[in-house]
Amino acid sequence: MTKNMGLTDRRVRAFLVAPALLVVAGVAGFGSVGGVVATVLAGVMLGTAAVGTCPVYAPFGLDTRGRSETSD
């Protein structure tokens, strides 16, 4: 898989979106349906941020890497 996420995209997912989803899961209750969905989404956000590839971007041809990051 080729990387299609830039550094800013990865940081936003890892440091803003995933923690916010975990807060939502905590408020909803980790055992509730909403809590489980939020926890799974947080895991997906952390996973895609760690790998640098978002499978949803591929079919649409999206790439958030800047010009200096395209040498991967």
Phi and psi restraints in degrees (value plus and minus 20) as a CYANA .aco file:
   2 THR   PHI    -107.7   -67.7
   2 THR   PSI     126.4   166.4
   3 LYS   PHI     -91.4   -51.4
   3 LYS   PSI     116.9   156.9
   4 ASN   PHI    -155.8  -115.8
   4 ASN   PSI      -2.5    37.5
   5 MET   PHI    -141.7  -101.7
   5 MET   PSI     111.4   151.4
   6 GLY   PHI    -100.9   -60.9
   6 GLY   PSI     150.9   190.9
   7 LEU   PHI     -81.5   -41.5
   7 LEU   PSI     -62.0   -22.0
   8 THR   PHI     -84.2   -44.2
   8 THR   PSI     -63.7   -23.7
   9 ASP   PHI     -79.2   -39.2
   9 ASP   PSI     -64.7   -24.7
  10 ARG   PHI     -85.3   -45.3
  10 ARG   PSI     -61.9   -21.9
  11 ARG   PHI     -86.8   -46.8
  11 ARG   PSI     -60.4   -20.4
  12 VAL   PHI     -81.5   -41.5
  12 VAL   PSI     -64.2   -24.2
  13 ARG   PHI     -83.6   -43.6
  13 ARG   PSI     -64.5   -24.5
  14 ALA   PHI     -96.0   -56.0
  14 ALA   PSI     -57.5   -17.5
  15 PHE   PHI    -126.8   -86.8
  15 PHE   PSI     -31.4     8.6
  16 LEU   PHI    -139.8   -99.8
  16 LEU   PSI     -75.8   -35.8
  17 VAL   PHI     -90.6   -50.6
  17 VAL   PSI     -70.8   -30.8
  18 ALA   PHI     -81.0   -41.0
  18 ALA   PSI     -67.5   -27.5
  19 PRO   PHI     -82.4   -42.4
  19 PRO   PSI     -57.4   -17.4
  20 ALA   PHI     -83.5   -43.5
  20 ALA   PSI     -60.3   -20.3
  21 LEU   PHI     -85.6   -45.6
  21 LEU   PSI     -55.4   -15.4
  22 LEU   PHI     -88.9   -48.9
  22 LEU   PSI     -54.3   -14.3
  23 VAL   PHI     -85.0   -45.0
  23 VAL   PSI     -64.0   -24.0
  24 VAL   PHI     -79.9   -39.9
  24 VAL   PSI     -62.3   -22.3
  25 ALA   PHI     -83.7   -43.7
  25 ALA   PSI     -59.6   -19.6
  26 GLY   PHI     -86.2   -46.2
  26 GLY   PSI     -60.2   -20.2
  27 VAL   PHI     -88.7   -48.7
  27 VAL   PSI     -61.6   -21.6
  28 ALA   PHI     -93.4   -53.4
  28 ALA   PSI     -43.5    -3.5
  29 GLY   PHI      80.0   120.0
  29 GLY   PSI     101.0   141.0
  30 PHE   PHI     -82.8   -42.8
  30 PHE   PSI     -42.9    -2.9
  31 GLY   PHI    -106.8   -66.8
  31 GLY   PSI     -32.1     7.9
  32 SER   PHI    -100.2   -60.2
  32 SER   PSI     145.1   185.1
  33 VAL   PHI     -80.6   -40.6
  33 VAL   PSI     -66.1   -26.1
  34 GLY   PHI     -82.1   -42.1
  34 GLY   PSI     -59.0   -19.0
  35 GLY   PHI     -86.0   -46.0
  35 GLY   PSI     -61.1   -21.1
  36 VAL   PHI     -86.3   -46.3
  36 VAL   PSI     -63.6   -23.6
  37 VAL   PHI     -81.9   -41.9
  37 VAL   PSI     -64.7   -24.7
  38 ALA   PHI     -84.4   -44.4
  38 ALA   PSI     -59.1   -19.1
  39 THR   PHI     -86.0   -46.0
  39 THR   PSI     -62.4   -22.4
  40 VAL   PHI     -84.2   -44.2
  40 VAL   PSI     -63.3   -23.3
  41 LEU   PHI     -83.0   -43.0
  41 LEU   PSI     -58.3   -18.3
  42 ALA   PHI     -82.0   -42.0
  42 ALA   PSI     -61.0   -21.0
  43 GLY   PHI     -83.5   -43.5
  43 GLY   PSI     -60.3   -20.3
  44 VAL   PHI     -84.5   -44.5
  44 VAL   PSI     -62.9   -22.9
  45 MET   PHI     -82.2   -42.2
  45 MET   PSI     -63.3   -23.3
  46 LEU   PHI     -86.5   -46.5
  46 LEU   PSI     -60.1   -20.1
  47 GLY   PHI     -84.6   -44.6
  47 GLY   PSI     -66.5   -26.5
  48 THR   PHI     -87.4   -47.4
  48 THR   PSI     -54.1   -14.1
  49 ALA   PHI     -86.8   -46.8
  49 ALA   PSI     -58.3   -18.3
  50 ALA   PHI     -89.5   -49.5
  50 ALA   PSI     -59.6   -19.6
  51 VAL   PHI    -102.1   -62.1
  51 VAL   PSI     -52.9   -12.9
  52 GLY   PHI      68.1   108.1
  52 GLY   PSI      -7.4    32.6
  53 THR   PHI    -149.6  -109.6
  53 THR   PSI     110.6   150.6
  54 CYS   PHI    -132.5   -92.5
  54 CYS   PSI      92.6   132.6
  55 PRO   PHI     -81.7   -41.7
  55 PRO   PSI     -46.4    -6.4
  56 VAL   PHI     -90.6   -50.6
  56 VAL   PSI     -48.9    -8.9
  57 TYR   PHI     -89.4   -49.4
  57 TYR   PSI     -52.8   -12.8
  58 ALA   PHI     -77.5   -37.5
  58 ALA   PSI     -71.2   -31.2
  59 PRO   PHI     -82.4   -42.4
  59 PRO   PSI     -45.0    -5.0
  60 PHE   PHI    -115.3   -75.3
  60 PHE   PSI     -22.2    17.8
  61 GLY   PHI      49.8    89.8
  61 GLY   PSI       4.7    44.7
  62 LEU   PHI    -101.8   -61.8
  62 LEU   PSI     124.4   164.4
  63 ASP   PHI    -170.1  -130.1
  63 ASP   PSI      96.4   136.4
  64 THR   PHI    -118.2   -78.2
  64 THR   PSI     -11.2    28.8
  65 ARG   PHI     -94.4   -54.4
  65 ARG   PSI     124.5   164.5
  66 GLY   PHI    -101.3   -61.3
  66 GLY   PSI     155.6   195.6
  67 ARG   PHI     -80.6   -40.6
  67 ARG   PSI     -54.4   -14.4
  68 SER   PHI     -96.4   -56.4
  68 SER   PSI     -33.3     6.7
  69 GLU   PHI    -120.9   -80.9
  69 GLU   PSI     -18.9    21.1
  70 THR   PHI    -101.2   -61.2
  70 THR   PSI     -17.5    22.5
  71 SER   PHI    -107.8   -67.8
  71 SER   PSI      -5.6    34.4
